[in-house]
Amino acid sequence: MKFSIHPFTIRKSYADALATKIAVFKEQTKTKSAIYLTLVTTFGLAPNSYASSMIQNDLQMDMLFK
């Protein structure tokens, strides 16, 4: 979960950290299944190349309170 007063922006350093977390998860669980990253954000995800290539779903705060 990420809190920001603006749409959350994934930068290269955070994208690298996410890729590392995925690799560790796959190694530890020995899964052969696909991994789908989902962010729960306050005001959404800012569109950029990192967001479009890594994140499959973005759930915004308003979706949680409907």
Phi and psi restraints in degrees (range 20) as a CNS / XPLOR table:
assign (resid 1 and name C) (resid 2 and name N)
       (resid 2 and name CA) (resid 2 and name C) 1.0 -129.0 20.0 2
assign (resid 2 and name N) (resid 2 and name CA)
       (resid 2 and name C) (resid 3 and name N) 1.0 134.3 20.0 2
assign (resid 2 and name C) (resid 3 and name N)
       (resid 3 and name CA) (resid 3 and name C) 1.0 -112.7 20.0 2
assign (resid 3 and name N) (resid 3 and name CA)
       (resid 3 and name C) (resid 4 and name N) 1.0 133.0 20.0 2
assign (resid 3 and name C) (resid 4 and name N)
       (resid 4 and name CA) (resid 4 and name C) 1.0 -156.1 20.0 2
assign (resid 4 and name N) (resid 4 and name CA)
       (resid 4 and name C) (resid 5 and name N) 1.0 152.8 20.0 2
assign (resid 4 and name C) (resid 5 and name N)
       (resid 5 and name CA) (resid 5 and name C) 1.0 -85.9 20.0 2
assign (resid 5 and name N) (resid 5 and name CA)
       (resid 5 and name C) (resid 6 and name N) 1.0 -0.8 20.0 2
assign (resid 5 and name C) (resid 6 and name N)
       (resid 6 and name CA) (resid 6 and name C) 1.0 -130.5 20.0 2
assign (resid 6 and name N) (resid 6 and name CA)
       (resid 6 and name C) (resid 7 and name N) 1.0 166.4 20.0 2
assign (resid 6 and name C) (resid 7 and name N)
       (resid 7 and name CA) (resid 7 and name C) 1.0 -54.9 20.0 2
assign (resid 7 and name N) (resid 7 and name CA)
       (resid 7 and name C) (resid 8 and name N) 1.0 138.0 20.0 2
assign (resid 7 and name C) (resid 8 and name N)
       (resid 8 and name CA) (resid 8 and name C) 1.0 -73.1 20.0 2
assign (resid 8 and name N) (resid 8 and name CA)
       (resid 8 and name C) (resid 9 and name N) 1.0 133.8 20.0 2
assign (resid 8 and name C) (resid 9 and name N)
       (resid 9 and name CA) (resid 9 and name C) 1.0 -109.8 20.0 2
assign (resid 9 and name N) (resid 9 and name CA)
       (resid 9 and name C) (resid 10 and name N) 1.0 126.2 20.0 2
assign (resid 9 and name C) (resid 10 and name N)
       (resid 10 and name CA) (resid 10 and name C) 1.0 -89.0 20.0 2
assign (resid 10 and name N) (resid 10 and name CA)
       (resid 10 and name C) (resid 11 and name N) 1.0 119.8 20.0 2
assign (resid 10 and name C) (resid 11 and name N)
       (resid 11 and name CA) (resid 11 and name C) 1.0 -101.0 20.0 2
assign (resid 11 and name N) (resid 11 and name CA)
       (resid 11 and name C) (resid 12 and name N) 1.0 171.2 20.0 2
assign (resid 11 and name C) (resid 12 and name N)
       (resid 12 and name CA) (resid 12 and name C) 1.0 -55.4 20.0 2
assign (resid 12 and name N) (resid 12 and name CA)
       (resid 12 and name C) (resid 13 and name N) 1.0 -43.7 20.0 2
assign (resid 12 and name C) (resid 13 and name N)
       (resid 13 and name CA) (resid 13 and name C) 1.0 -63.2 20.0 2
assign (resid 13 and name N) (resid 13 and name CA)
       (resid 13 and name C) (resid 14 and name N) 1.0 -39.7 20.0 2
assign (resid 13 and name C) (resid 14 and name N)
       (resid 14 and name CA) (resid 14 and name C) 1.0 -72.4 20.0 2
assign (resid 14 and name N) (resid 14 and name CA)
       (resid 14 and name C) (resid 15 and name N) 1.0 -36.8 20.0 2
assign (resid 14 and name C) (resid 15 and name N)
       (resid 15 and name CA) (resid 15 and name C) 1.0 -62.3 20.0 2
assign (resid 15 and name N) (resid 15 and name CA)
       (resid 15 and name C) (resid 16 and name N) 1.0 -40.9 20.0 2
assign (resid 15 and name C) (resid 16 and name N)
       (resid 16 and name CA) (resid 16 and name C) 1.0 -63.6 20.0 2
assign (resid 16 and name N) (resid 16 and name CA)
       (resid 16 and name C) (resid 17 and name N) 1.0 -41.1 20.0 2
assign (resid 16 and name C) (resid 17 and name N)
       (resid 17 and name CA) (resid 17 and name C) 1.0 -64.0 20.0 2
assign (resid 17 and name N) (resid 17 and name CA)
       (resid 17 and name C) (resid 18 and name N) 1.0 -41.5 20.0 2
assign (resid 17 and name C) (resid 18 and name N)
       (resid 18 and name CA) (resid 18 and name C) 1.0 -63.5 20.0 2
assign (resid 18 and name N) (resid 18 and name CA)
       (resid 18 and name C) (resid 19 and name N) 1.0 -42.3 20.0 2
assign (resid 18 and name C) (resid 19 and name N)
       (resid 19 and name CA) (resid 19 and name C) 1.0 -62.3 20.0 2
assign (resid 19 and name N) (resid 19 and name CA)
       (resid 19 and name C) (resid 20 and name N) 1.0 -39.2 20.0 2
assign (resid 19 and name C) (resid 20 and name N)
       (resid 20 and name CA) (resid 20 and name C) 1.0 -64.6 20.0 2
assign (resid 20 and name N) (resid 20 and name CA)
       (resid 20 and name C) (resid 21 and name N) 1.0 -43.3 20.0 2
assign (resid 20 and name C) (resid 21 and name N)
       (resid 21 and name CA) (resid 21 and name C) 1.0 -62.3 20.0 2
assign (resid 21 and name N) (resid 21 and name CA)
       (resid 21 and name C) (resid 22 and name N) 1.0 -39.7 20.0 2
assign (resid 21 and name C) (resid 22 and name N)
       (resid 22 and name CA) (resid 22 and name C) 1.0 -63.5 20.0 2
assign (resid 22 and name N) (resid 22 and name CA)
       (resid 22 and name C) (resid 23 and name N) 1.0 -45.2 20.0 2
assign (resid 22 and name C) (resid 23 and name N)
       (resid 23 and name CA) (resid 23 and name C) 1.0 -62.0 20.0 2
assign (resid 23 and name N) (resid 23 and name CA)
       (resid 23 and name C) (resid 24 and name N) 1.0 -43.0 20.0 2
assign (resid 23 and name C) (resid 24 and name N)
       (resid 24 and name CA) (resid 24 and name C) 1.0 -65.0 20.0 2
assign (resid 24 and name N) (resid 24 and name CA)
       (resid 24 and name C) (resid 25 and name N) 1.0 -42.2 20.0 2
assign (resid 24 and name C) (resid 25 and name N)
       (resid 25 and name CA) (resid 25 and name C) 1.0 -60.1 20.0 2
assign (resid 25 and name N) (resid 25 and name CA)
       (resid 25 and name C) (resid 26 and name N) 1.0 -47.0 20.0 2
assign (resid 25 and name C) (resid 26 and name N)
       (resid 26 and name CA) (resid 26 and name C) 1.0 -62.0 20.0 2
assign (resid 26 and name N) (resid 26 and name CA)
       (resid 26 and name C) (resid 27 and name N) 1.0 -41.6 20.0 2
assign (resid 26 and name C) (resid 27 and name N)
       (resid 27 and name CA) (resid 27 and name C) 1.0 -65.8 20.0 2
assign (resid 27 and name N) (resid 27 and name CA)
       (resid 27 and name C) (resid 28 and name N) 1.0 -45.1 20.0 2
assign (resid 27 and name C) (resid 28 and name N)
       (resid 28 and name CA) (resid 28 and name C) 1.0 -71.2 20.0 2
assign (resid 28 and name N) (resid 28 and name CA)
       (resid 28 and name C) (resid 29 and name N) 1.0 -36.8 20.0 2
assign (resid 28 and name C) (resid 29 and name N)
       (resid 29 and name CA) (resid 29 and name C) 1.0 -92.7 20.0 2
assign (resid 29 and name N) (resid 29 and name CA)
       (resid 29 and name C) (resid 30 and name N) 1.0 -13.9 20.0 2
assign (resid 29 and name C) (resid 30 and name N)
       (resid 30 and name CA) (resid 30 and name C) 1.0 57.7 20.0 2
assign (resid 30 and name N) (resid 30 and name CA)
       (resid 30 and name C) (resid 31 and name N) 1.0 30.5 20.0 2
assign (resid 30 and name C) (resid 31 and name N)
       (resid 31 and name CA) (resid 31 and name C) 1.0 -75.7 20.0 2
assign (resid 31 and name N) (resid 31 and name CA)
       (resid 31 and name C) (resid 32 and name N) 1.0 147.5 20.0 2
assign (resid 31 and name C) (resid 32 and name N)
       (resid 32 and name CA) (resid 32 and name C) 1.0 -111.1 20.0 2
assign (resid 32 and name N) (resid 32 and name CA)
       (resid 32 and name C) (resid 33 and name N) 1.0 2.1 20.0 2
assign (resid 32 and name C) (resid 33 and name N)
       (resid 33 and name CA) (resid 33 and name C) 1.0 -78.8 20.0 2
assign (resid 33 and name N) (resid 33 and name CA)
       (resid 33 and name C) (resid 34 and name N) 1.0 158.6 20.0 2
assign (resid 33 and name C) (resid 34 and name N)
       (resid 34 and name CA) (resid 34 and name C) 1.0 -70.6 20.0 2
assign (resid 34 and name N) (resid 34 and name CA)
       (resid 34 and name C) (resid 35 and name N) 1.0 147.4 20.0 2
assign (resid 34 and name C) (resid 35 and name N)
       (resid 35 and name CA) (resid 35 and name C) 1.0 -107.6 20.0 2
assign (resid 35 and name N) (resid 35 and name CA)
       (resid 35 and name C) (resid 36 and name N) 1.0 126.2 20.0 2
assign (resid 35 and name C) (resid 36 and name N)
       (resid 36 and name CA) (resid 36 and name C) 1.0 -114.5 20.0 2
assign (resid 36 and name N) (resid 36 and name CA)
       (resid 36 and name C) (resid 37 and name N) 1.0 117.4 20.0 2
assign (resid 36 and name C) (resid 37 and name N)
       (resid 37 and name CA) (resid 37 and name C) 1.0 -83.6 20.0 2
assign (resid 37 and name N) (resid 37 and name CA)
       (resid 37 and name C) (resid 38 and name N) 1.0 131.4 20.0 2
assign (resid 37 and name C) (resid 38 and name N)
       (resid 38 and name CA) (resid 38 and name C) 1.0 -127.8 20.0 2
assign (resid 38 and name N) (resid 38 and name CA)
       (resid 38 and name C) (resid 39 and name N) 1.0 128.0 20.0 2
assign (resid 38 and name C) (resid 39 and name N)
       (resid 39 and name CA) (resid 39 and name C) 1.0 -103.9 20.0 2
assign (resid 39 and name N) (resid 39 and name CA)
       (resid 39 and name C) (resid 40 and name N) 1.0 138.1 20.0 2
assign (resid 39 and name C) (resid 40 and name N)
       (resid 40 and name CA) (resid 40 and name C) 1.0 -105.0 20.0 2
assign (resid 40 and name N) (resid 40 and name CA)
       (resid 40 and name C) (resid 41 and name N) 1.0 112.8 20.0 2
assign (resid 40 and name C) (resid 41 and name N)
       (resid 41 and name CA) (resid 41 and name C) 1.0 -123.6 20.0 2
assign (resid 41 and name N) (resid 41 and name CA)
       (resid 41 and name C) (resid 42 and name N) 1.0 161.5 20.0 2
assign (resid 41 and name C) (resid 42 and name N)
       (resid 42 and name CA) (resid 42 and name C) 1.0 -74.4 20.0 2
assign (resid 42 and name N) (resid 42 and name CA)
       (resid 42 and name C) (resid 43 and name N) 1.0 -51.6 20.0 2
assign (resid 42 and name C) (resid 43 and name N)
       (resid 43 and name CA) (resid 43 and name C) 1.0 -125.3 20.0 2
assign (resid 43 and name N) (resid 43 and name CA)
       (resid 43 and name C) (resid 44 and name N) 1.0 23.9 20.0 2
assign (resid 43 and name C) (resid 44 and name N)
       (resid 44 and name CA) (resid 44 and name C) 1.0 94.5 20.0 2
assign (resid 44 and name N) (resid 44 and name CA)
       (resid 44 and name C) (resid 45 and name N) 1.0 -173.9 20.0 2
assign (resid 44 and name C) (resid 45 and name N)
       (resid 45 and name CA) (resid 45 and name C) 1.0 -117.3 20.0 2
assign (resid 45 and name N) (resid 45 and name CA)
       (resid 45 and name C) (resid 46 and name N) 1.0 128.2 20.0 2
assign (resid 45 and name C) (resid 46 and name N)
       (resid 46 and name CA) (resid 46 and name C) 1.0 -71.6 20.0 2
assign (resid 46 and name N) (resid 46 and name CA)
       (resid 46 and name C) (resid 47 and name N) 1.0 129.9 20.0 2
assign (resid 46 and name C) (resid 47 and name N)
       (resid 47 and name CA) (resid 47 and name C) 1.0 -70.5 20.0 2
assign (resid 47 and name N) (resid 47 and name CA)
       (resid 47 and name C) (resid 48 and name N) 1.0 129.4 20.0 2
assign (resid 47 and name C) (resid 48 and name N)
       (resid 48 and name CA) (resid 48 and name C) 1.0 -159.9 20.0 2
assign (resid 48 and name N) (resid 48 and name CA)
       (resid 48 and name C) (resid 49 and name N) 1.0 179.8 20.0 2
assign (resid 48 and name C) (resid 49 and name N)
       (resid 49 and name CA) (resid 49 and name C) 1.0 -65.9 20.0 2
assign (resid 49 and name N) (resid 49 and name CA)
       (resid 49 and name C) (resid 50 and name N) 1.0 -34.2 20.0 2
assign (resid 49 and name C) (resid 50 and name N)
       (resid 50 and name CA) (resid 50 and name C) 1.0 -68.3 20.0 2
assign (resid 50 and name N) (resid 50 and name CA)
       (resid 50 and name C) (resid 51 and name N) 1.0 -42.9 20.0 2
assign (resid 50 and name C) (resid 51 and name N)
       (resid 51 and name CA) (resid 51 and name C) 1.0 -64.5 20.0 2
assign (resid 51 and name N) (resid 51 and name CA)
       (resid 51 and name C) (resid 52 and name N) 1.0 -44.3 20.0 2
assign (resid 51 and name C) (resid 52 and name N)
       (resid 52 and name CA) (resid 52 and name C) 1.0 -71.2 20.0 2
assign (resid 52 and name N) (resid 52 and name CA)
       (resid 52 and name C) (resid 53 and name N) 1.0 -27.4 20.0 2
assign (resid 52 and name C) (resid 53 and name N)
       (resid 53 and name CA) (resid 53 and name C) 1.0 -89.7 20.0 2
assign (resid 53 and name N) (resid 53 and name CA)
       (resid 53 and name C) (resid 54 and name N) 1.0 -20.7 20.0 2
assign (resid 53 and name C) (resid 54 and name N)
       (resid 54 and name CA) (resid 54 and name C) 1.0 -110.7 20.0 2
assign (resid 54 and name N) (resid 54 and name CA)
       (resid 54 and name C) (resid 55 and name N) 1.0 -36.2 20.0 2
assign (resid 54 and name C) (resid 55 and name N)
       (resid 55 and name CA) (resid 55 and name C) 1.0 -98.5 20.0 2
assign (resid 55 and name N) (resid 55 and name CA)
       (resid 55 and name C) (resid 56 and name N) 1.0 125.4 20.0 2
assign (resid 55 and name C) (resid 56 and name N)
       (resid 56 and name CA) (resid 56 and name C) 1.0 -90.2 20.0 2
assign (resid 56 and name N) (resid 56 and name CA)
       (resid 56 and name C) (resid 57 and name N) 1.0 -32.6 20.0 2
assign (resid 56 and name C) (resid 57 and name N)
       (resid 57 and name CA) (resid 57 and name C) 1.0 -139.7 20.0 2
assign (resid 57 and name N) (resid 57 and name CA)
       (resid 57 and name C) (resid 58 and name N) 1.0 145.7 20.0 2
assign (resid 57 and name C) (resid 58 and name N)
       (resid 58 and name CA) (resid 58 and name C) 1.0 -131.9 20.0 2
assign (resid 58 and name N) (resid 58 and name CA)
       (resid 58 and name C) (resid 59 and name N) 1.0 109.7 20.0 2
assign (resid 58 and name C) (resid 59 and name N)
       (resid 59 and name CA) (resid 59 and name C) 1.0 -96.5 20.0 2
assign (resid 59 and name N) (resid 59 and name CA)
       (resid 59 and name C) (resid 60 and name N) 1.0 123.5 20.0 2
assign (resid 59 and name C) (resid 60 and name N)
       (resid 60 and name CA) (resid 60 and name C) 1.0 -95.6 20.0 2
assign (resid 60 and name N) (resid 60 and name CA)
       (resid 60 and name C) (resid 61 and name N) 1.0 159.9 20.0 2
assign (resid 60 and name C) (resid 61 and name N)
       (resid 61 and name CA) (resid 61 and name C) 1.0 -52.1 20.0 2
assign (resid 61 and name N) (resid 61 and name CA)
       (resid 61 and name C) (resid 62 and name N) 1.0 -42.4 20.0 2
assign (resid 61 and name C) (resid 62 and name N)
       (resid 62 and name CA) (resid 62 and name C) 1.0 -63.4 20.0 2
assign (resid 62 and name N) (resid 62 and name CA)
       (resid 62 and name C) (resid 63 and name N) 1.0 -23.9 20.0 2
assign (resid 62 and name C) (resid 63 and name N)
       (resid 63 and name CA) (resid 63 and name C) 1.0 -70.1 20.0 2
assign (resid 63 and name N) (resid 63 and name CA)
       (resid 63 and name C) (resid 64 and name N) 1.0 -25.4 20.0 2
assign (resid 63 and name C) (resid 64 and name N)
       (resid 64 and name CA) (resid 64 and name C) 1.0 -80.2 20.0 2
assign (resid 64 and name N) (resid 64 and name CA)
       (resid 64 and name C) (resid 65 and name N) 1.0 -19.0 20.0 2
assign (resid 64 and name C) (resid 65 and name N)
       (resid 65 and name CA) (resid 65 and name C) 1.0 -115.1 20.0 2
assign (resid 65 and name N) (resid 65 and name CA)
       (resid 65 and name C) (resid 66 and name N) 1.0 24.5 20.0 2
